């Protein structure tokens, strides 16, 4: 067998909308509360209760639709998806079926330098279910309905991705986008951004899609890639061994790095969708669209482009600095407050700060150094008060304390010595003590120059202005 | 005391002829004495007397409403905080709601005295009150006859004067049919006029709460308290509520009454036809004009109704799964066993029948042929009514094909039972308001006249009913118990 296989992937991504209250009730949506303390009579599906749509969820869905240049349905309908499960209190999930709020749109991704457009079929609003808790219940199952009724926007892509890498790029791009838009906190550990992948393979050149399997429960970028690659291998193996891929739902087990069958097509639920008679159709007016459009934040693509032109950043820096709205804001604040060249601001943020944040596993919003304090550091480096090397020391103080860069430079005595007289005096002493080396330099051993720079710096505890030192040394050794 | 209207009682309470506590005790005694009617599922004697005491205090301050201190009761479909709400089902025999239905809140707010919870067909599915887990309600006019359903407890309690007025709900005739069978007045308002919040859903797009009393005037007063927009019910309509008593005495001169030819056919029971003819003549004397109208799609109402109502109920009743509240079977072996036995053991036959029908109608491959088709028929029926109501002000029809049938007579034959709702069902499909008013007797059993009006035209319906009650006394007659 030497068939070349092509992989076809479509993703369904569920984003939890960052509303204060649930989609159909006034119960809070905050994560991590004691079980069932955020379950009101509506979350519990008590007899007689009725859903009332949270307008903020609609606004957030419309914002998303605009960001992917999708058609916003002027009229969309909530439907009931009927199935029994203990953490589904009403025995049905309120979702959208035939008429979703967001229609066809797209997202451009970049993989290995190539831009590719991924179609988005639709995005619809729905409520989340609760959680079944299997631990500490001595053979029984506990149910926590705090999450029941949390608003979700399910974003369904076209089967446009051709590799796990593309799938990850799409997922990352979408993750970045929803956070940019402020509609989802993107917290994957807390389940705010979840992914199901539809995966199939077909012989290269074949137009018809292969039979797909849906992989559920992939909740990190790393696992998406692994799960898809694993599933692709599994499907190819099945086919190459003369078997047939069956349409089914498979669960990804990240501990074992394998997918296993949950239910086949025959076992699949008949959800008996029908329009929810408790809710009116959702009408999105042109006024609302205009209002939200005007308030739409600058999107990642546009921001990156602007950073490249306005701040003359290279692609890599611009990418890092626009990876989140908070990061971009931080950068722009540092530039503004410090009044320095954008290049030096960018270097220090993408270098020292990013590395420290990564080490501490912190988001820019949780940075111990504010944009203001960081700008203080950059300004002192830019005006030669301190050298880059000393800058790193100051950075450590900034990271671990609350003083400003100026205070640190002052109290630690880190100010750069640019006084040529002081530098000359030290150089004279050093040259006098190392005549042999000076002779070697003058004899053509240029490496000796570095030796002297090092000696001078050492004597000056790193505070000497390197340019001045170089200049004076050169003159004296000539 | 129990013969007085709400207005008369309110005057007596203000004149201190008797207190609300005395009045309440009087009705509670009647409830006890006529317990054989099986009208109540729960009697909340203590709470009622407390509420009566509070009402007396409120009346003394001069800050009372007409309903303050008036004994009434709720159909057991309305959730009442801290008081059992069964919906007539074994499933909810142990259910105490943690909240009040909006209708209950509204009546509490005006100081009405709630005597308890009234019997009903299980989950409002039935036309005879025989599907109740708590047994059939007896018709006060003839205890062998059914009281009608599903608001049978409400109708019987009002007819037997075990309460001044009562709430009811109507999905396919559940206020109007028992009102007709028991000789009382009942109004099902326009869909969206009364909040459904806290009213346990049977078929959400058809369910509507309303009022049941001995006269149109009392119905108007009760409706006044419960009508209006509720932010907790997305399907309630945000339109102003008129003063339902303001037009009660408007003359009927020039009123255009439509008689659907599809309802007044040779098939109509002769006694019923004769009784209604007398009533219609009374209206002519009051200055009304009568004209024939045609609504050709009415014949599809019953099948369309049973598809839509069953489909919605199959989903609405999914929450009764033995997990969070209500009945749970003993020692379930696993999750599936918990579901199947809890639901199998606690739902009655009729409820199961409709859940099965509805599940079928919504299933993949059948949805278009049943549910979607039924919705299309529903639209056609609404259009029929709209066209007719462009020509006339109100439409008259029988409420039921016959007076109350006997207990046990139809329960084994669901189709026959369903067909008995032929005159009421189409109105729910269209969402229109309609009333049942006592129009005479056949063999000692009351029969009703149905008055159907345009959307949000409840005031006119009440006016039309009140004018008739000014010149007739069917509504004043009481059964000898």
Interface residues (C-beta under 8 A of the other chain):
Chain A: X41 X44 X45 X46 X47 X48 X49 X50 X51 X52 X53 X80 X82 X84 X86 X89 X90 X91 X92 X143 X270 X272 X273 X274 X277 X278 X279 X280
Chain B: X78 X79 X85 X87 X92 X95 X97 X98 X99 X101 X196 X197 X198 X199 X200 X201 X203 X204 X205 X231 X232 X233 X234 X235 X311 X312 X314 X315 X317 X318 X319 X320 X321 X323 X324 X325 X326 X335 X339 X359 X362 X363 X364 X367 X371
